[in-house]
Amino acid sequence: MSDLLRLEGISLSYKTDHGLVPAVQGLNLHLEKGCIGCLLGASGCGKTTVLRAIAGFEPLRQGSIWLDDVSLSSQQHLVPPEQRKVGMMFQDYALFPHLTVEKNIGFGLRRWPSERRRARVAELLTLIGLEGSRHRYPHELSGGQQQRIALARALAPEPELLLLDEPFSNLDIDTREHLAFEVRDILKRTGHTALLVTHNQAEAFAIADRIGVMKNGTLVQWDTPYALHHAPADTFVENFIRREALMAQRAQAYLRGEASR
């Protein structure tokens, strides 16, 4: 299987009153077509900055970004976000409250012929299991249903790559992992390639084929979930995985205790 996304030695910085501060340093990453990747790490480690660079919102200081062997970003070259064939699902879903479900999904298809647009929206409503909610508004639906609508809207223009920015963070702990499996199932059925960022290990392991553990702007290990557990690259990865797993177990034990009261 060939690589769809390639990040080659990318470095990024952000501006402060005291000058440029490094955010990401010399990061390399290859993601195969049809795979779901995840950048996992604590807040401030640079994972969202990487996602924004892939989307075209952040210029590179060094390195290059390629999508299906087409150069998207380098120090000399920057393809505008709207020309990248990249879809993005935001943390807060960013649904339009005054539009119905079907109009939210079809928002990015306004230039499509009307018949093709209606067929695409109907196809996606079936895919996410909300055929009966096409005329409802976002505030009338649950958080999980809103998340599925946001996913359908991001998939509607048929992007080559889907980016997901902390897609489950607005949901309660008990719902997140279930919905991560649901999103994975949808993406596998459509055959889309996707990259998400999260600080939650349970989400990462529920959805991703490949996970990258990040630390202070560097990618420490990019590997399968199995390898991260059984062959961590160093003590940082080993301790990170162990600590996050312990926290998840404690959270589940707390929820079980609350439910039994």
VOBA-1610 file (N, C-alpha, C; in pm, whole numbers, padded with zeros to 5 digits, always signed):
BEGIN
Met+00085-00119+00000Met+00000+00000+00000Met+00089+00125+00000Ser+00058+00223-00085Ser+00143+00340-00098Ser+00105+00448+00003Asp+00201+00538+00027Asp+00177+00648+00120Asp+00090+00755+00054Leu-00010+00802+00128Leu-00089+00916+00080Leu-00031+01046+00134Leu+00006+01045+00262Leu+00057+01166+00328Leu+00202+01145+00369Arg+00287+01244+00335Arg+00427+01240+00378Arg+00466+01375+00438Leu+00516+01371+00560Leu+00576+01489+00622Leu+00725+01461+00630Glu+00804+01546+00568Glu+00949+01521+00558Glu+01025+01633+00627Gly+01073+01604+00748Gly+01158+01696+00823Gly+01095+01831+00851Ile+00964+01831+00882Ile+00900+01962+00899Ile+00932+02025+01035Ser+00953+02156+01032Ser+00972+02236+01153Ser+00880+02357+01144Leu+00819+02391+01257Leu+00728+02504+01264Leu+00757+02586+01389Ser+00724+02714+01382Ser+00743+02804+01495Ser+00619+02890+01512Tyr+00605+02950+01629Tyr+00499+03049+01650Tyr+00561+03178+01702Lys+00493+03288+01673Lys+00545+03420+01707Lys+00507+03460+01849Thr+00602+03521+01919Thr+00575+03582+02049Thr+00635+03722+02047Asp+00615+03796+02154Asp+00673+03931+02164Asp+00825+03927+02164His+00881+03811+02195His+01027+03795+02203His+01084+03724+02081Gly+01003+03706+01977Gly+01052+03643+01855Gly+00988+03508+01831Leu+01048+03428+01741Leu+00994+03297+01706Leu+01032+03192+01810Val+00936+03109+01844Val+00958+02999+01939Val+00930+02868+01866Pro+01025+02772+01868Pro+01003+02645+01799Pro+00881+02571+01856Ala+00796+02519+01766Ala+00679+02441+01808Ala+00692+02295+01766Val+00750+02271+01649Val+00770+02136+01596Val+00908+02133+01532Gln+00983+02024+01555Gln+01121+02019+01508Gln+01150+01889+01434Gly+01183+01901+01305Gly+01232+01788+01225Gly+01143+01667+01225Leu+01013+01686+01209Leu+00918+01574+01221Leu+00902+01503+01087Asn+00915+01371+01089Asn+00891+01285+00972Asn+00775+01192+01001Leu+00686+01177+00901Leu+00569+01092+00920Leu+00517+01049+00783His+00488+00921+00767His+00428+00867+00645His+00299+00794+00684Leu+00189+00825+00613Leu+00061+00761+00640Leu+00008+00699+00511Glu-00017+00568+00515Glu-00061+00496+00396Glu-00207+00525+00363Lys-00241+00507+00236Lys-00379+00524+00191Lys-00470+00428+00266Gly-00585+00479+00309Gly-00683+00397+00378Gly-00656+00375+00525Cys-00547+00431+00577Cys-00512+00413+00718Cys-00560+00531+00802Ile-00579+00505+00930Ile-00613+00609+01026Ile-00493+00627+01119Gly-00440+00747+01120Gly-00327+00779+01205Gly-00368+00872+01317Cys-00288+00875+01422Cys-00319+00961+01536Cys-00190+01018+01594Leu-00191+01148+01623Leu-00083+01211+01698Leu-00131+01226+01841Leu-00059+01163+01933Leu-00100+01153+02073Leu+00003+01223+02160Gly-00044+01307+02252Gly+00049+01374+02341Gly-00021+01476+02428Ala+00053+01527+02525Ala-00002+01625+02618Ala-00024+01759+02549Ser-00104+01844+02610Ser-00127+01978+02557Ser+00005+02052+02542Gly+00022+02121+02428Gly+00142+02198+02405Gly+00257+02122+02342Cys+00234+01993+02305Cys+00343+01913+02248Cys+00363+01939+02099Gly+00270+02011+02034Gly+00286+02044+01893Gly+00195+01969+01798Lys+00111+01880+01851Lys+00031+01794+01762Lys-00072+01873+01681Thr-00139+01969+01742Thr-00237+02050+01668Thr-00168+02140+01566Thr-00049+02188+01598Thr+00028+02270+01504Thr+00059+02189+01378Val+00092+02061+01393Val+00116+01974+01278Val-00010+01962+01193Leu-00123+01940+01260Leu-00250+01927+01187Leu-00281+02055+01109Arg-00259+02170+01170Arg-00285+02298+01104Arg-00192+02320+00985Ala-00069+02271+00996Ala+00025+02282+00884Ala-00020+02197+00766Ile-00069+02076+00795Ile-00120+01989+00687Ile-00241+02053+00619Ala-00325+02118+00699Ala-00444+02184+00645Ala-00410+02310+00566Gly-00288+02364+00586Gly-00247+02484+00513Gly-00261+02612+00592Phe-00285+02600+00724Phe-00303+02718+00807Phe-00174+02767+00872Glu-00068+02688+00865Glu+00061+02725+00925Glu+00172+02706+00823Pro+00256+02808+00800Pro+00370+02793+00708Pro+00482+02713+00772Leu+00558+02642+00688Leu+00672+02564+00737Leu+00797+02649+00748Arg+00875+02624+00851Arg+01008+02686+00862Arg+01111+02600+00790Gln+01089+02469+00794Gln+01175+02374+00722Gln+01090+02254+00680Gly+01143+02178+00583Gly+01079+02053+00544Gly+00972+02070+00438Ser+00893+01963+00417Ser+00790+01965+00313Ser+00676+01870+00350Ile+00557+01900+00295Ile+00438+01818+00314Ile+00388+01776+00177Trp+00362+01645+00161Trp+00318+01590+00032Trp+00189+01513+00053Leu+00096+01527-00041Leu-00028+01450-00042Leu-00042+01383-00177Asp-00036+01250-00176Asp-00045+01171-00300Asp+00057+01219-00403Asp+00180+01239-00355Asp+00295+01282-00438Asp+00281+01424-00495Val+00190+01501-00441Val+00177+01643-00479Val+00226+01727-00361Ser+00318+01821-00389Ser+00373+01907-00284Ser+00269+02008-00238Leu+00240+02008-00108Leu+00146+02104-00050Leu+00216+02221+00016Ser+00327+02191+00084Ser+00398+02295+00160Ser+00548+02271+00157Ser+00621+02380+00147Ser+00766+02381+00168Ser+00802+02524+00207Gln+00930+02553+00220Gln+00970+02690+00253Gln+00938+02787+00140Gln+00934+02737+00017Gln+00912+02823-00099Gln+00771+02812-00156His+00690+02719-00105His+00566+02683-00174His+00456+02655-00072Leu+00337+02712-00095Leu+00225+02689-00004Leu+00095+02685-00084Val+00035+02566-00093Val-00095+02552-00158Val-00202+02603-00062Pro-00294+02690-00106Pro-00399+02742-00017Pro-00485+02629+00040Pro-00538+02646+00161Pro-00618+02540+00224Pro-00731+02488+00137Glu-00801+02577+00067Glu-00918+02535-00011Glu-00882+02455-00135Gln-00753+02448-00169Gln-00709+02372-00286Gln-00638+02241-00249Arg-00641+02202-00124Arg-00561+02088-00077Arg-00631+01954-00082Lys-00760+01948-00108Lys-00835+01822-00104Lys-00824+01756+00034Val-00827+01843+00135Val-00818+01800+00274Val-00943+01847+00347Gly-01013+01754+00416Gly-01129+01790+00497Gly-01088+01800+00642Met-01161+01881+00718Met-01126+01898+00859Met-01251+01896+00946Met-01243+01819+01053Met-01349+01813+01153Met-01296+01877+01280Phe-01365+01982+01324Phe-01314+02062+01435Phe-01362+02010+01570Gln-01294+02056+01674Gln-01321+02013+01811Gln-01464+02045+01853Asp-01516+02162+01814Asp-01650+02204+01857Asp-01757+02174+01752Tyr-01721+02093+01649Tyr-01809+02051+01540Tyr-01838+02165+01442Ala-01851+02292+01491Ala-01873+02409+01406Ala-01993+02393+01313Leu-02099+02331+01365Leu-02222+02319+01286Leu-02296+02452+01285Phe-02369+02478+01178Phe-02446+02601+01167Phe-02581+02581+01236Pro-02609+02654+01345Pro-02731+02628+01422Pro-02859+02659+01346His-02852+02749+01245His-02973+02788+01172His-03000+02700+01051Leu-02913+02599+01027Leu-02931+02509+00913Leu-02973+02371+00961Thr-03056+02304+00883Thr-03096+02167+00915Thr-02978+02072+00898Val-02998+01948+00941Val-02894+01847+00928Val-02850+01833+00782Glu-02946+01818+00690Glu-02909+01797+00550Glu-02839+01919+00491Lys-02877+02039+00533Lys-02812+02158+00481Lys-02673+02178+00540Asn-02654+02137+00665Asn-02520+02138+00723Asn-02428+02044+00645Ile-02474+01923+00618Ile-02392+01825+00546Ile-02359+01873+00405Gly-02456+01936+00340Gly-02436+01980+00202Gly-02375+02117+00187Phe-02334+02179+00298Phe-02288+02318+00291Phe-02169+02336+00196Gly-02076+02243+00197Gly-01958+02254+00111Gly-01980+02208-00031Leu-02104+02173-00064Leu-02134+02121-00197Leu-02219+02219-00278Arg-02218+02345-00239Arg-02307+02443-00303Arg-02281+02459-00453Arg-02160+02430-00498Arg-02128+02444-00641Arg-02155+02316-00719Trp-02194+02210-00650Trp-02226+02085-00719Trp-02363+02099-00785Pro-02388+02025-00893Pro-02524+02019-00950Pro-02622+01970-00844Ser-02742+02025-00843Ser-02838+01999-00735Ser-02869+01850-00718Glu-02884+01778-00828Glu-02916+01635-00817Glu-02801+01556-00755Arg-02678+01588-00797Arg-02562+01520-00740Arg-02546+01555-00592Arg-02574+01681-00557Arg-02564+01723-00418Arg-02665+01649-00331Arg-02790+01639-00377Arg-02892+01568-00299Arg-02857+01421-00281Ala-02802+01359-00385Ala-02764+01218-00377Ala-02650+01198-00278Arg-02554+01289-00278Arg-02440+01277-00186Arg-02485+01295-00042Val-02572+01392-00016Val-02623+01414+00119Val-02703+01293+00167Ala-02787+01237+00080Ala-02866+01119+00115Ala-02775+01000+00148Glu-02669+00984+00068Glu-02572+00876+00090Glu-02507+00889+00228Leu-02469+01011+00265Leu-02402+01033+00392Leu-02498+01020+00510Leu-02621+01063+00493Leu-02721+01046+00600Leu-02741+00897+00631Thr-02741+00815+00527Thr-02752+00671+00548Thr-02628+00616+00617Leu-02513+00664+00574Leu-02386+00618+00631Leu-02379+00643+00781Ile-02427+00760+00826Ile-02417+00794+00968Ile-02544+00757+01046Gly-02640+00696+00977Gly-02760+00648+01044Gly-02856+00755+01091Leu-02863+00866+01019Leu-02952+00975+01059Leu-03048+01014+00946Glu-03089+00914+00869Glu-03181+00943+00758Glu-03309+01012+00804Gly-03357+00976+00922Gly-03482+01032+00973Gly-03468+01169+01037Ser-03347+01222+01042Ser-03322+01350+01109Ser-03283+01461+01013Arg-03304+01441+00885Arg-03253+01535+00786Arg-03309+01676+00803His-03432+01690+00856His-03495+01821+00868His-03484+01880+01009Arg-03413+01811+01096Arg-03394+01862+01232Arg-03274+01958+01238Tyr-03264+02028+01350Tyr-03156+02125+01368Tyr-03057+02072+01472Pro-02931+02120+01467Pro-02829+02065+01557Pro-02867+02065+01705His-02935+02171+01752His-02968+02179+01895His-03069+02072+01937Glu-03135+02009+01841Glu-03233+01906+01872Glu-03170+01767+01884Leu-03039+01758+01863Leu-02971+01629+01859Leu-02869+01617+01971Ser-02830+01494+02000Ser-02730+01468+02104Ser-02590+01506+02055Gly-02495+01510+02149Gly-02357+01540+02112Gly-02300+01439+02016Gly-02332+01311+02037Gly-02283+01207+01947Gly-02340+01220+01807Gln-02469+01256+01799Gln-02531+01277+01668Gln-02472+01398+01598Gln-02447+01505+01673Gln-02383+01624+01615Gln-02244+01590+01562Gln-02173+01505+01634Gln-02040+01464+01590Gln-02047+01390+01457Arg-02147+01303+01441Arg-02162+01229+01316Arg-02198+01323+01200Ile-02278+01425+01228Ile-02311+01524+01125Ile-02186+01599+01083Ala-02103+01639+01180Ala-01979+01709+01148Ala-01886+01621+01064Leu-01883+01491+01095Leu-01802+01398+01018Leu-01856+01387+00875Ala-01987+01375+00861Ala-02047+01366+00727Ala-02020+01492+00646Arg-02028+01608+00710Arg-02001+01733+00639Arg-01856+01739+00590Ala-01763+01692+00674Ala-01622+01691+00634Ala-01597+01594+00520Leu-01672+01483+00516Leu-01655+01382+00411Leu-01727+01419+00281Ala-01825+01509+00291Ala-01913+01537+00177Ala-01839+01573+00048Pro-01738+01662+00051Pro-01670+01700-00075Pro-01572+01595-00127Glu-01570+01477-00063Glu-01483+01367-00104Glu-01334+01405-00096Pro-01288+01446+00022Pro-01146+01482+00037Pro-01057+01358+00029Glu-00932+01380-00009Glu-00836+01269-00010Glu-00789+01236+00131Leu-00788+01337+00218Leu-00740+01319+00355Leu-00836+01391+00449Leu-00867+01326+00562Leu-00951+01388+00664Leu-00868+01413+00789Leu-00876+01536+00841Leu-00808+01573+00964Leu-00911+01593+01074Leu-00884+01539+01193Leu-00977+01550+01305Leu-00903+01609+01425Asp-00951+01723+01472Asp-00886+01794+01582Asp-00960+01769+01712Glu-00905+01680+01798Glu-00966+01646+01927Glu-01117+01622+01910Pro-01158+01529+01823Pro-01299+01519+01784Pro-01393+01473+01895Phe-01341+01414+02002Phe-01430+01360+02105Phe-01423+01436+02237Ser-01350+01547+02241Ser-01323+01613+02369Ser-01445+01677+02432Asn-01549+01707+02354Asn-01670+01768+02410Asn-01771+01667+02461Leu-01736+01540+02453Leu-01828+01434+02495Leu-01787+01379+02631Asp-01883+01321+02703Asp-01850+01265+02834Asp-01762+01141+02818Ile-01689+01111+02922Ile-01589+01003+02919Ile-01651+00870+02880Asp-01772+00846+02926Asp-01836+00717+02903Asp-01873+00696+02756Thr-01885+00807+02681Thr-01929+00800+02541Thr-01812+00800+02443Arg-01697+00854+02482Arg-01588+00881+02388Arg-01539+00757+02315Glu-01506+00653+02391Glu-01446+00535+02327Glu-01544+00467+02233His-01671+00460+02274His-01774+00402+02188His-01782+00477+02056Leu-01782+00611+02062Leu-01792+00691+01941Leu-01665+00684+01857Ala-01552+00666+01922Ala-01427+00649+01847Ala-01435+00523+01761Phe-01488+00414+01817Phe-01508+00292+01739Phe-01606+00316+01624Glu-01710+00394+01652Glu-01811+00423+01550Glu-01750+00503+01434Val-01671+00605+01467Val-01606+00686+01363Val-01508+00600+01284Arg-01433+00515+01352Arg-01341+00425+01281Arg-01417+00337+01181Asp-01531+00284+01224Asp-01610+00198+01136Asp-01656+00273+01012Ile-01701+00398+01030Ile-01745+00479+00917Ile-01629+00505+00821Leu-01514+00544+00874Leu-01399+00574+00789Leu-01349+00450+00715Lys-01354+00335+00781Lys-01310+00212+00714Lys-01407+00171+00604Arg-01537+00197+00626Arg-01635+00165+00522Arg-01619+00256+00400Thr-01583+00381+00422Thr-01566+00473+00309Thr-01427+00464+00248Gly-01331+00403+00320Gly-01195+00390+00270Gly-01112+00516+00281His-01155+00610+00364His-01083+00736+00377His-00955+00720+00459Thr-00857+00803+00426Thr-00735+00817+00505Thr-00758+00933+00602Ala-00720+00916+00727Ala-00748+01019+00827Ala-00632+01032+00925Leu-00617+01153+00979Leu-00519+01179+01084Leu-00588+01263+01190Leu-00586+01215+01314Leu-00645+01293+01422Leu-00541+01324+01528Val-00571+01424+01609Val-00488+01454+01724Val-00573+01441+01850Thr-00512+01389+01955Thr-00581+01375+02083Thr-00478+01365+02194His-00523+01395+02315His-00439+01372+02433His-00487+01247+02508Asn-00594+01183+02454Asn-00657+01072+02523Asn-00616+00939+02460Gln-00545+00858+02537Gln-00493+00733+02484Gln-00603+00635+02445Ala-00711+00628+02523Ala-00820+00536+02492Ala-00878+00565+02355Glu-00896+00694+02322Glu-00947+00732+02190Glu-00849+00690+02081Ala-00720+00718+02105Ala-00618+00686+02005Ala-00615+00537+01975Phe-00618+00454+02078Phe-00609+00310+02059Phe-00738+00251+02003Ala-00851+00321+02025Ala-00978+00273+01972Ala-00992+00298+01823Ile-00928+00402+01772Ile-00954+00444+01634Ile-00838+00424+01538Ala-00714+00428+01586Ala-00600+00443+01495Ala-00531+00313+01458Asp-00483+00308+01332Asp-00395+00200+01286Asp-00250+00229+01322Arg-00216+00359+01322Arg-00081+00404+01357Arg-00091+00520+01453Ile-00008+00519+01555Ile-00011+00624+01657Ile+00129+00684+01671Gly+00135+00817+01675Gly+00261+00886+01698Gly+00259+00953+01835Val+00351+00915+01922Val+00362+00979+02053Val+00454+01099+02040Met+00403+01218+02079Met+00480+01341+02065Met+00525+01395+02201Lys+00640+01460+02198Lys+00696+01520+02319Lys+00773+01645+02278Asn+00732+01760+02330Asn+00803+01886+02309Asn+00836+01912+02161Gly+00737+01891+02074Gly+00754+01923+01933Gly+00825+01818+01850Thr+00854+01704+01909Thr+00920+01596+01834Thr+00832+01471+01837Leu+00844+01390+01734Leu+00772+01263+01725Leu+00864+01154+01778Val+00834+01104+01896Val+00921+01008+01963Val+00907+00870+01902Gln+00784+00829+01871Gln+00762+00697+01810Gln+00635+00701+01727Trp+00644+00651+01603Trp+00529+00639+01512Trp+00515+00491+01482Asp+00410+00427+01537Asp+00406+00280+01531Asp+00263+00231+01546Thr+00247+00099+01542Thr+00116+00039+01565Thr+00082+00045+01714Pro-00046+00040+01748Pro-00082+00036+01890Pro-00016-00080+01964Tyr-00008-00196+01898Tyr+00055-00313+01962Tyr+00202-00284+01996Ala+00274-00225+01899Ala+00417-00199+01921Ala+00439-00095+02030Leu+00351+00004+02039Leu+00367+00104+02146Leu+00354+00039+02283His+00265-00058+02295His+00248-00128+02423His+00362-00225+02450His+00404-00298+02347His+00496-00410+02369His+00641-00380+02331Ala+00665-00275+02254Ala+00802-00240+02217Ala+00819-00088+02213Pro+00799-00021+02327Pro+00815+00125+02330Pro+00957+00165+02294Ala+00970+00278+02224Ala+01101+00320+02174Ala+01195+00363+02286Asp+01140+00418+02393Asp+01223+00462+02506Asp+01138+00468+02632Thr+01200+00513+02741Thr+01129+00515+02869Thr+01018+00620+02869Phe+01033+00727+02792Phe+00926+00828+02786Phe+00798+00765+02732Val+00807+00694+02619Val+00690+00631+02561Val+00634+00526+02656Glu+00721+00445+02714Glu+00677+00341+02806Glu+00600+00400+02923Asn+00656+00505+02985Asn+00591+00566+03101Asn+00463+00639+03061Phe+00463+00701+02944Phe+00345+00773+02896Phe+00229+00677+02876Ile+00255+00566+02808Ile+00151+00467+02782Ile+00099+00408+02913Arg+00190+00375+03004Arg+00151+00315+03131Arg+00069+00414+03215Arg+00114+00540+03220Arg+00044+00641+03300Arg-00096+00668+03247Glu-00108+00681+03114Glu-00239+00708+03055Glu-00333+00590+03073Ala-00282+00469+03063Ala-00366+00350+03083Ala-00417+00344+03227Leu-00331+00379+03322Leu-00371+00378+03463Leu-00479+00483+03488Met-00463+00601+03429Met-00563+00707+03446Met-00697+00666+03388Ala-00695+00598+03273Ala-00819+00552+03210Ala-00889+00449+03298Gln-00810+00358+03358Gln-00867+00256+03447Gln-00932+00321+03568Arg-00866+00424+03623Arg-00922+00493+03740Arg-01051+00566+03704Ala-01053+00627+03585Ala-01174+00698+03542Ala-01291+00601+03526Gln-01264+00484+03465Gln-01370+00384+03447Gln-01419+00331+03581Ala-01326+00310+03675Ala-01364+00262+03808Ala-01451+00366+03878Tyr-01417+00493+03863Tyr-01496+00601+03923Tyr-01637+00604+03865Leu-01647+00591+03732Leu-01778+00593+03667Leu-01863+00475+03710Arg-01800+00359+03722Arg-01875+00241+03769Arg-01927+00261+03910Gly-01844+00325+03994Gly-01884+00354+04130Gly-02000+00451+04138Glu-01995+00556+04050Glu-02103+00654+04048Glu-02233+00589+04002Ala-02222+00502+03901Ala-02342+00438+03846Ala-02409+00346+03947Ser-02331+00290+04039Ser-02386+00195+04133Ser-02450+00263+04254Arg-02435+00396+04265Arg-02492+00466+04382Arg-02640+00497+04364
//
